[in-house]
């Protein structure tokens, strides 16, 4: 603005229209002079994530597939629950980690998202329906946020700051397999952002079987970094039958959670992410959770949401691309 010989306050006006009260195009920013609006739309149009597919689940969960300017596709999932609306956002297109149960891992790594593409997932939803503005954000969509730290670092500021989206730091959770340099960088931020660790196993041998990252960042080191975080962490634990759901697993999980004062989030395995793995039954999940609770651990068993809309990490993109490649064949099979 200064370069154009315009007053500096114009810059804050533009920033406001990106995040605080978003607009789809500068033409809508009627507080600006008409000539400036036209010039802005010509010289630097408001960027967008193009809404490709929106799926509504019977349970209220809504899944968005966004098309990026280079044709990549990413997903967000909006999960309403009482007065809370949690948005699960992506930090990368695809993912390099290849966890055995995860659909995103199967498609491999495509690229890092920019800060705008990360925070823009929230922005587009507000643009579509302002009442849908999320109250909580979780980095549990596609990708590993701490392998894209430089962009996630900026996106966290946009999500949190009052001249950004203004979502409280305690309501923003970064979920990671345990990328040590990223955990250290996140720990340095002064805000109370939350950290969730995708643990899924209680020994190195067991974790190696389902999460190849264990070769690079071992469980013991991840737990030490989580201790150094000095804020309460959450363990994510996806329940896979015959793999990590025995009583001995529960007892080891108790010891780890106790050591860190961690909260445990039990996730039922979403079958779409892993056709070759068997989800632990609801009865066995209850038993496992009960065993943790009886030993004084705080446990939440997550309901599997959006089962009818492929809402597990990465599934919608896989599904849409499969259908678009072989429309006739998949129509028959999916009925
Ligand atoms: N890379 C980050 C964030 C993305 S995944 C991480 O791993 O934490 C978000 C969560 O969804 C992780 O805990 C992941 O393990 C879990 N997840 C992936 N596929 C799943 C599936 N098929 N069923 C249940 N949870 C799954």
Boltz pocket constraint, residues with backbone or C-beta under 6 A from the ligand:
constraints:
  - pocket:
      binder: B
      contacts: [[A, 99], [A, 101], [A, 102], [A, 103], [A, 139], [A, 140], [A, 141], [A, 142], [A, 143], [A, 144], [A, 145], [A, 175], [A, 176], [A, 177], [A, 196], [A, 197], [A, 198], [A, 236], [A, 238], [A, 267], [A, 268], [A, 269], [A, 270], [A, 271], [A, 272], [A, 273], [A, 274], [A, 312], [A, 313]]
      max_distance: 6.0
